[in-house]
Amino acid sequence: MVVRRAALIALVGTLLAVPVPASAAPDPGGPDLAQPVAADPAVVDPDPPVDDGRVASTPPATTKSPDGWTLTISAKDEVQMPIAPLTTAISSREYTVGGIFNGKLDGPSGSPKGVFEVGYQIGCGIDMSTSNGVALAGTMGVNASLGIIGLDFPNNAAEGLLPGIGGNIGGGITVGLKPGIINTVPVTKKEYKGDAPWVSISNFHVKIDGCVGESFIRSYATLSKSTDEGDAILSWYGVTKKI
């Protein structure tokens, strides 16, 4: 009886000593926190684009003359780049410009002739070139006076008169400003004979002085067809660029 009880106690102790495996936790299915997360490319700001001076050209301009000729002006590959003026003056504006400008004439038989002009227009917010500019203004004057001496104590008579002289000096700076103007700078006036005149401009410098504040630049072209009876004239203007 004693032997059976001892064997039962030993069997229970053995069962309690056997380790019970822990139940496996379910996989949450989330990302591995140890792995780096890639940055969203939409959040990272790219480097600002560098202004290479390229300007989109406006659509071609066209007209039809009374004698049946169709005139057309177009442009492409335009460049307008602001540069530091050689004078280093803050009232000067200088640009490097370029482009290809084409004229086209369609009409009755014959060889038309005329002038193809190409250039640039620069607008200034404030113009100093036709005003007085910066000027110094000043005033000077002399004042004479008489003073009574001998009245330092009460009941004393005046002992005499003391003459005196004084002066005043004033000064200031005046700046003469006028509303802005448009400066037209023709680059070339090509006399042509044919139906397809063209002008190619490359690395041409345009400069104006006396310009304060913002400035604006745009290209222009004028095509004229001349006959003994009359002239047909067409103008085209490019995109306005603010500097």
Number of C-alpha atoms within 10 A of each C-alpha: 5 6 7 9 10 10 11 11 10 11 11 10 11 10 9 9 8 8 7 7 6 6 6 6 6 6 6 6 6 6 8 8 7 6 7 7 9 6 8 7 8 7 7 8 7 8 6 6 6 6 9 9 16 14 19 14 19 14 14 14 16 16 15 16 15 10 13 10 17 17 24 21 26 20 25 16 14 20 23 23 18 18 13 12 18 10 11 9 12 13 18 16 26 18 21 16 22 22 20 16 22 19 23 16 22 14 15 11 7 8 10 19 17 20 18 25 20 26 19 18 18 24 20 23 15 18 22 21 17 11 12 12 14 12 10 9 10 9 9 9 9 9 9 9 9 10 9 11 12 12 12 9 7 7 7 9 11 11 10 11 11 10 10 10 9 9 9 9 9 9 9 9 10 11 12 14 18 15 9 17 16 14 13 16 16 15 16 14 15 15 12 17 13 12 18 15 20 18 18 13 17 12 13 13 16 21 15 18 17 18 23 18 12 13 17 15 21 20 27 20 26 18 25 19 21 13 11 5 6 10 13 18 16 20 18 19 22 21 15 17 15 11 11
